[in-house]
Amino acid sequence: MSFNDSGTEMKITDLKVAIIGNAPIVRITTDEGIDGVGAA
């Protein structure tokens, strides 16, 4: 599914993982400049 105006799909450009205590923290960056952070 595409949300940008160019008609192409958003791509993940960077993925970083850190372990804090026993929980992994993940940060994803896209080519649209959108960042997302998740924890388990």
HELIX and SHEET records of a PDB file:
SHEET    1   A 3 ILE A  12  ILE A  20  0                                        
SHEET    2   A 3 ALA A  23  THR A  30 -1                                        
SHEET    3   A 3 ASP A  35  ALA A  39 -1                                        
END                                                                             
